[in-house]
Each structure stands twice: as C-alpha cells, then as structure tokens.
Amino acid sequence: MADTSKSRTRMAAVIGSPVAHSLSPAIMNAAFTAADLDWTFIAHEVAEGDTTRALDWARSEGLVGLSVTMPHKAAVAAAVNELGDVARRLNAVNCVVVDGQRLVGHNTDGGGFIDGLAHDAGFDPAGRTAVVLGAGGAARAVVHALAVAGASDVAVVNRTPGRAEVAAGLADGVGRVADTAAVAGADLVVNATPVGMGEGGSAMPVDPDLLNPGQVAVDLIYHPLATPWVVALRERGIEAHGGLSMLIFQAALAFTHWTGGEAPVAAMEQAARAELAARAAS
Ligand SMILES: NC(=O)c1ccc[n+]([C@@H]2O[C@H](COP(=O)([O-])OP(=O)(O)OC[C@H]3O[C@@H](n4cnc5c(N)ncnc54)[C@H](OP(=O)(O)O)[C@@H]3O)[C@@H](O)[C@H]2O)c1
C-alpha cells in the first residue's frame, strides 16, 4: 500500500474486486489535474469480506475519500459512521468522505444518472413516465432517483418478480411492477441489466420494435459505448444514449463531496473516452 503520510499529495481511491479495469482512476486523476489539486487517485483491490479493513486503511492513511464498487457497496453502508439520505434508503454506498476518523457514506449513482440524462438528452423526469429494465443495484438507484426527480410513473420490469417489487418500492407512490408491454408507452426506457455488455454480442434487453420515435432510451452499459440495443434504437430514429454519462456524473458528484467544488466534467469525460479508446486499441 502506498504510504502517503509524509507526502503533501492527498490520495483518494476506488475499492472493489476486481478493480483493475475501473475507469475511475483515469476520470478522477483528470479531474484533480483540471482542478489544479495536488491529489492522486488509485485503484485498490479489496477482496469481499475485507471491507472493514479497507475502511481502516482509508482512515489511517488520511485519504480524502473513497469510491466504492462491487462487491462492497452494502458492506460499506453497514460500516461507515454516517449515511446520507439516499445511501440509507438504498442501503448502498458508492462514495465515502473521510473526515478524520469519521466516514460518511453517500450514493451518487442515481443523481449521476439524472445529471447524465439532462446532459445527454435534456430530459427532465418531472411529470414523465419511465420504465426501468432490471432490479439490481444500478436499477434501484435509478428508480429511486427518477421518483425523487418527480417522475409520475416508474415501472420496473425484471425477470425475478420479487426483486422488481423491492426496486419499485423505492419509487415512493409512483413505483410499480410491470411487464415488457409497458415499454411501448413510456417517455423514458432505461436498461439497467447487463444484457448487451461486452464486445461482439447481439443480445437485447427488450425488443427495440416496442419503442417509437419520441421516446428516450438510456442503456446504463458503457462498454461498448453503444450497445446493440442502442444501435438498433438509433436505426429506428429513437433517441438512445449509453451509460458513460451516468459514470461521469456520479464521479462528478463524488468530486464535489470531497472538494466542495464543481467538477470539471468536460475533462473527466475526455479522460474516460481516451482511456476506453486506448483499451480498445491495445
Ligand atoms: N453507467 C454507470 O455508471 C453504471 C453504474 C452501475 C451499473 N451499470 C451497469 O448496469 C448494469 C447492471 O448493473 P448492477 O450493478 O445493477 O447489476 P446487478 O445488481 O447484478 O443487477 C443486474 C440486473 O439485471 C438482471 N439481469 C441480469 N442478467 C439478465 C439477463 N440475462 N436477462 C434479463 N435480466 C438480467 C438481473 O435480474 P435478476 O434480478 O432476475 O437477477 C438484475 O435485476 C451493468 O451492465 C452495469 O455495467 C452502469
């Protein structure tokens, strides 16, 4: 582990397993550089079950903060000293602020989704209807955030109905479980399943012919940047976006938690795209 105790350079890290392919170091180091901060961001592999030890490491090393990815989001929520409202509701933390020995856990995934949606599509969920495909961690964050942002109806479609119920329950008063037929009438359709992830696939989370021009679709997957579903929707004249903006904007909210300042989003996006292009070329 890096010893930062004698250095003036401050450090932040992403913890997860596996974490080697995380884009967070590229995105966050670009942000620190653009903001003229003498801070550095590393990827720190932490095995499942070692969460508490990783949090102790963050305290003892005087880290600025942590990003948290799979499989630690729930374990960190259980172990920090304090939780923000969204993290408490989702029982999941993706961003920790280290304040001396005190750790405060936040969840910026849903907020990042809403900010990314505004950035990519100029879409404000207030008074609009949405369908979310999937009911895992990403889906739950999105369902909750859509309801907080004022969506009038949030329908959850998932292959395991019990998990759909749990996710829909996070959209107070406007959440419900639905089947794929709901996709046809929604203002916004979000894929929060991994179907379509990776190179060379052709799988789709839902038939693109169920959607029509005028609807907006977002696939949370960012590898590839445009999934087969996104490509098929665009071919049908439907506005469709990938998941890179959610990734950038959840990181931007973490940057603000750590620094108190506004994140240099353009530099962060440029770094993410450059890193993905470099990986694709290697
Ligand atoms: N852009 C971003 O910043 C961002 C952030 C987080 C996640 N993501 C992406 O979002 C996706 C979901 O991530 P997660 O963390 O929420 O995963 P997760 O917790 O494992 O949940 C996956 C969900 O997808 C469903 N699912 C999985 N395989 C399926 C299949 N073959 N057919 C139908 N449904 C299937 C699962 O259904 P069951 O409930 O029936 O198992 C579950 O509801 C991933 O592609 C991830 O890369 C993107």
The ligand as a MOL file (V3000), in Angstrom:
LIG
                    3D

  0  0  0     0  0            999 V3000
M  V30 BEGIN CTAB
M  V30 COUNTS 48 52 0 0 0
M  V30 BEGIN ATOM
M  V30 1 N -23.1630 3.7170 -16.2310 0
M  V30 2 C -22.9040 3.5230 -14.9590 0
M  V30 3 O -22.3680 4.3780 -14.2490 0
M  V30 4 C -23.3040 2.2090 -14.3390 0
M  V30 5 C -23.3310 2.0760 -12.9420 0
M  V30 6 C -23.7070 0.8440 -12.3880 0
M  V30 7 C -24.0400 -0.2170 -13.2270 0
M  V30 8 N -24.0040 -0.0330 -14.5760 0 CHG=1
M  V30 9 C -24.3970 -1.1300 -15.4630 0
M  V30 10 O -25.7140 -1.5160 -15.1500 0
M  V30 11 C -25.8720 -2.9180 -15.3280 0
M  V30 12 C -26.4510 -3.5480 -14.0730 0
M  V30 13 O -25.5460 -3.3950 -13.0060 0
M  V30 14 P -25.9620 -3.7820 -11.4970 0
M  V30 15 O -24.8120 -3.4120 -10.6470 0
M  V30 16 O -27.2780 -3.2530 -11.1880 0 CHG=-1
M  V30 17 O -26.0470 -5.3930 -11.6080 0
M  V30 18 P -26.8390 -6.3930 -10.6670 0
M  V30 19 O -27.0080 -5.8220 -9.3150 0
M  V30 20 O -26.1610 -7.7070 -10.8440 0
M  V30 21 O -28.3200 -6.4800 -11.3280 0
M  V30 22 C -28.4860 -6.9900 -12.6290 0
M  V30 23 C -29.9700 -6.9630 -13.0010 0
M  V30 24 O -30.0730 -7.3770 -14.3610 0
M  V30 25 C -30.9100 -8.5320 -14.4340 0
M  V30 26 N -30.3130 -9.4590 -15.3950 0
M  V30 27 C -29.0630 -9.9660 -15.3840 0
M  V30 28 N -28.8660 -10.7570 -16.4460 0
M  V30 29 C -30.0470 -10.7770 -17.1180 0
M  V30 30 C -30.4920 -11.4500 -18.2910 0
M  V30 31 N -29.6740 -12.2440 -18.9890 0
M  V30 32 N -31.7490 -11.2210 -18.7130 0
M  V30 33 C -32.5820 -10.4150 -18.0180 0
M  V30 34 N -32.2330 -9.7650 -16.8870 0
M  V30 35 C -30.9710 -9.9420 -16.4550 0
M  V30 36 C -30.9220 -9.1360 -13.0610 0
M  V30 37 O -32.1450 -9.8220 -12.9130 0
M  V30 38 P -32.4850 -10.7540 -11.6470 0
M  V30 39 O -32.9180 -9.8220 -10.5660 0
M  V30 40 O -33.5790 -11.6220 -12.1580 0
M  V30 41 O -31.1960 -11.4880 -11.3270 0
M  V30 42 C -30.8400 -7.9050 -12.1690 0
M  V30 43 O -32.0940 -7.3240 -11.9790 0
M  V30 44 C -24.4890 -3.4580 -15.7150 0
M  V30 45 O -24.4300 -3.5740 -17.1100 0
M  V30 46 C -23.5480 -2.3750 -15.2640 0
M  V30 47 O -22.3880 -2.3140 -16.0630 0
M  V30 48 C -23.6470 1.1490 -15.1400 0
M  V30 END ATOM
M  V30 BEGIN BOND
M  V30 1 1 1 2
M  V30 2 2 2 3
M  V30 3 1 2 4
M  V30 4 1 4 5
M  V30 5 2 4 48
M  V30 6 2 5 6
M  V30 7 1 6 7
M  V30 8 2 7 8
M  V30 9 1 8 9
M  V30 10 1 8 48
M  V30 11 1 9 10
M  V30 12 1 9 46
M  V30 13 1 10 11
M  V30 14 1 11 12
M  V30 15 1 11 44
M  V30 16 1 12 13
M  V30 17 1 13 14
M  V30 18 2 14 15
M  V30 19 1 14 16
M  V30 20 1 14 17
M  V30 21 1 17 18
M  V30 22 2 18 19
M  V30 23 1 18 20
M  V30 24 1 18 21
M  V30 25 1 21 22
M  V30 26 1 22 23
M  V30 27 1 23 24
M  V30 28 1 23 42
M  V30 29 1 24 25
M  V30 30 1 25 26
M  V30 31 1 25 36
M  V30 32 1 26 27
M  V30 33 1 26 35
M  V30 34 2 27 28
M  V30 35 1 28 29
M  V30 36 1 29 30
M  V30 37 2 29 35
M  V30 38 1 30 31
M  V30 39 2 30 32
M  V30 40 1 32 33
M  V30 41 2 33 34
M  V30 42 1 34 35
M  V30 43 1 36 37
M  V30 44 1 36 42
M  V30 45 1 37 38
M  V30 46 2 38 39
M  V30 47 1 38 40
M  V30 48 1 38 41
M  V30 49 1 42 43
M  V30 50 1 44 45
M  V30 51 1 44 46
M  V30 52 1 46 47
M  V30 END BOND
M  V30 END CTAB
M  END
